[in-house]
Amino acid sequence: MNKKFYITTPIYYPSAEFHIGHCYTTIIADAIARYKRLSGYDVFFQTGTDEHGLKIENKAKEAGVTPKEYVDKIIENAKDLWQSLNISYDFFIRTTDDFHVKRVQEIFKKLYDQGDIYKGEYKGLYCVPCESFWTETQAADGKCPDCGRDVTEVTEEAYFFRLSKYQHKLEEFYETHPHFIEPESRKNEMLNNFIRPGLEDLCVSRTSFTWGIPVTFDEKHVIYVWIDALTNYITSLGYPEETPEFKKYWPADLHLVGKEIVRFHTIIWPAILMALGLELPHQVFGHGWLIIDGGKISKSLGNYKDPREYINTYGVDAVRYFALREVPFGSDGTFSEKALITRTNGDLCNILGNLVSRTIQMGIKYFNGVVKNPGVSEDIDAYLVDSINNLKSVVSEKVDALKINEALECIFEVLRKCNKYIDDTTPWVLAKEEDKLPRLETVIYNLLEGIRICAILLQAFIPTTSEKIFKGLNITNTDFSALDIKEEVYNLGLEKPANLFERIKED
């Protein structure tokens, strides 16, 4: 039986159309999910939307539509965007899904019945855009610590989750599971800024708006974001019923989240799971932001284009490659069209595209497209052949460590070596002498093998491009088991591929 791998993106808040920052998280999750599938894992990859709350209610009023009508349009657009980006999710959850609503109500009641939720009164500072409550210490200047906007004082009856009860359990869990939060800096921030100063009980219902899941036993209350949104990772699998899917995939192997919601996923979510008596996820990875024009990409600032503009202009794999390659995963990174163009021209056109084009053309020109390995090797071959043979283990190690940009760097290093190998072996000179043809065929064969191995590994990252390369090589065995084949004869006849990438002229 295949080993399972359950990976999630956060469920995104559809208050406005999605931007390249949403794409960044989702492309990385998709690449990891694809890589694990190709490695033989039974993968469950989930994404979705978190649709309730005051902000959506207000936006819908402004637009003169119901909250559901408001979010439906944005979600239809989001699903189309994921299709444009070749996102291979297995399940898209919406917090307005009937099954989710029912299961959240059951979870809330279970926590209430066992004493982990109680009724009280909330008085505090509230940030509407972030849907977050803050203490006076945290919002000392009247501004939200997360987004910097004004907070307002609210007082209302509310239900509370006994978060404080799980403080010591959380500290113990952090100690015994050192890789639960990555990168390390995020773990230190959670411990020092939130847990050790003392956790306060958490407001988990509201009465000041109606766009939410009603509390079944007190219907003037709607269930507030935490228990509604965070439980999506288990309601999709059938919980609180222990379905075959739940038993198979839970606990999650990897929650990918932006750094601004690490606190919710590494303090509130584990505490809820502890209260429910469930296993905790294996890892939460809090990645950095994409910065545009020196600031965070922001729906409220509107400082971005529809990502489809980039896809339509530069191609889906150029956008995917840039997101995966440009930024060390975990750090903040800059998004700019200039950098995207530079990366596309430098890596995808010059290194990959040119190599594939000229190698296949030489195979067709000198051997009518049928290339085998006569085994006429020289010392110059070793540095390339060894790199090709070692690439799978090197890339898998990087992906397992979530160093996706470094995984791509390793693949492109082999592609660079292939280009240098052409310069060093001068196939066009070998082609001039009849007795050098076996040597020439070995050279072309080694290059084809380098391209084949790299294209198989690149399927997880730039799948459309890999498919074009496979067509040019005229091969059908393209899963990861084919990486271990030591002798591939290109006997079906190479086919001249269309240009993989057009060089982009900078305006």
HELIX and SHEET records of a PDB file:
HELIX    1   1 ILE A   20  LEU A   38  1                                  19    
HELIX    2   2 LEU A   54  ALA A   63  1                                  10    
HELIX    3   3 PRO A   67  SER A   84  1                                  18    
HELIX    4   4 ASP A   98  ASP A  113  1                                  16    
HELIX    5   5 LEU A  163  TYR A  166  5                                   4    
HELIX    6   6 GLN A  167  THR A  176  1                                  10    
HELIX    7   7 GLU A  184  MET A  190  1                                   7    
HELIX    8   8 LEU A  191  ILE A  195  3                                   5    
HELIX    9   9 VAL A  225  ALA A  229  1                                   5    
HELIX   10  10 ASN A  232  THR A  235  1                                   4    
HELIX   11  11 PRO A  244  TYR A  249  1                                   6    
HELIX   12  12 LYS A  259  ILE A  261  5                                   3    
HELIX   13  13 VAL A  262  ARG A  263  1                                   2    
HELIX   14  14 PHE A  264  ILE A  268  3                                   5    
HELIX   15  15 TRP A  269  LEU A  276  1                                   8    
HELIX   16  16 PRO A  307  TYR A  314  1                                   8    
HELIX   17  17 VAL A  316  ARG A  325  1                                  10    
HELIX   18  18 GLU A  337  ARG A  343  1                                   7    
HELIX   19  19 THR A  344  GLY A  353  3                                  10    
HELIX   20  20 ASN A  354  PHE A  367  1                                  14    
HELIX   21  21 ASP A  379  ASP A  400  1                                  22    
HELIX   22  22 ILE A  404  THR A  425  1                                  22    
HELIX   23  23 PRO A  427  LEU A  430  1                                   4    
HELIX   24  24 GLU A  434  LYS A  436  5                                   3    
HELIX   25  25 LEU A  437  LEU A  458  1                                  22    
HELIX   26  26 PRO A  463  LEU A  473  1                                  11    
HELIX   27  27 PHE A  480  ASP A  484  5                                   5    
SHEET    1   A 6 PHE A  91  ARG A  94  0                                        
SHEET    2   A 6 ASP A  42  THR A  49  1                                        
SHEET    3   A 6 LYS A   4  TYR A  12  1                                        
SHEET    4   A 6 LEU A 254  GLY A 258  1                                        
SHEET    5   A 6 VAL A 284  HIS A 287  1                                        
SHEET    6   A 6 ILE A 181  GLU A 182  1                                        
SHEET    1   B 4 SER A 132  TRP A 134  0                                        
SHEET    2   B 4 ILE A 117  CYS A 127 -1                                        
SHEET    3   B 4 THR A 152  PHE A 161 -1                                        
SHEET    4   B 4 LEU A 202  CYS A 203 -1                                        
SHEET    1   C 3 SER A 205  ARG A 206  0                                        
SHEET    2   C 3 VAL A 222  ILE A 223 -1                                        
SHEET    3   C 3 ILE A 213  PRO A 214 -1                                        
SHEET    1   D 3 GLY A 295  LYS A 296  0                                        
SHEET    2   D 3 LEU A 290  ILE A 292 -1                                        
SHEET    3   D 3 GLY A 333  THR A 334  1                                        
END                                                                             
